[in-house]
């Protein structure tokens, strides 16, 4: 929305849309305090689309004439253009986006504009607007996730043979490939994608027609309205339709999980870019320097994403708290649902865009990764597996490898650097073929099964992922 849209504050504070019941004007401070137009104007497209659908339905059931409907729809489309071009001045006296648009419509087309609100309330209107808004935003987020996954898969395919240490407790555990590690990030986002699809499917029901809380006495056709707005069906209970925001909570919960995954990814990038690790390079355009230390190159983008995770967690907690004690049906509390929701959408889209731009520019310092994998006895488990395959019980093999590692530590050598005679002092079943499993290449190649870190498995995983993403992108293009 254009920033040129202004909010007027120096207006009479009685809202003429509902002021007939009241004998005195609303206090100016209260009018400003309770108004939501300064943030819910973001919903203008959804509000206008919902109103057009409502007008078509009222015409279908005979409440509006064709002439009235044409005037309403034409007027609403003109208002949408006015808002998009920044020609509308929002009125705090009119409280919210719904009344601002309705008042502008009445100014444009006269009494027909006042008929539009027949058979609906702001309660079902805003519930519909938010669902329409969130449905659209989820599509944008799903695309952003797909773009990030694409970048991960392409980098993983390039780095399918790049060996690095795999960690548990941030201690060297077993060698893996960098490509395998990147595909772990892909899998996280794949589940995130699925959660959002689930959330979108569940919210795709239309509240319009629930009116204030009990429905309406007019002969409306809620199934028709739902169809016009591409909802799967109308909501099933008028009280529930206007009073719950669980779909917004569910979205924010899914967004929190995505942010948690992005934060974990950010933490690893931050560690890997440190001088102590130096596993990867991030391009200068995603980093900043220090005002006092000229040598510094700070990974500000992943750090900021890690920090923004707490922001989204806070929005989830705010929405849960907002709803926790509300009796049915609508309460003014629910005005507080929009700002956390809007900021969650903005934050998530920004973070995903940053990752989609940043990942293709990551460069692996493969030699440093390889040398790091040689430290910490990453192939110790491979030696244990080797002994078990030679007939040694696993617990005995575990002890033998532990003794071998202790010996290698004293000599400040890797297991692969010990002579055959040195290894055989711990077990006579060890023969020269042991070196096939003690090398890093042998270790990763031995994990040659579905989901394993063997380079051939990583390539197959990236190929499956590319096929999945290609089909998904085709569906985006089709829609």
BELCORNOR-V802915 format. One line per field, one symbol per residue. burial: # if it has 24 or more other C-alpha atoms within 12 Angstrom, else .. A space follows every 10 residues. Layout:
# BELCORNOR-V802915
burial: ???
This chain:
# BELCORNOR-V802915
burial: ......#... ..###.#... .....#.... ##.####### ########## #########. ..##...##. #######.## .##....### ########## ######..#. .######### ########## ########## ########## ########## ######.... .######### ########## .######.## ########## #####....# ######.### #.###.#### ########## ########## ########## .##...#### ##...#.... ......#### ######.### ########## .##.....## ..######## ########## ########## .#####.### ########## #######... ......##.# #####..#.. ...#####.. ..#..##.## ...##.#### #######... .######### ##..##..#. .#.......
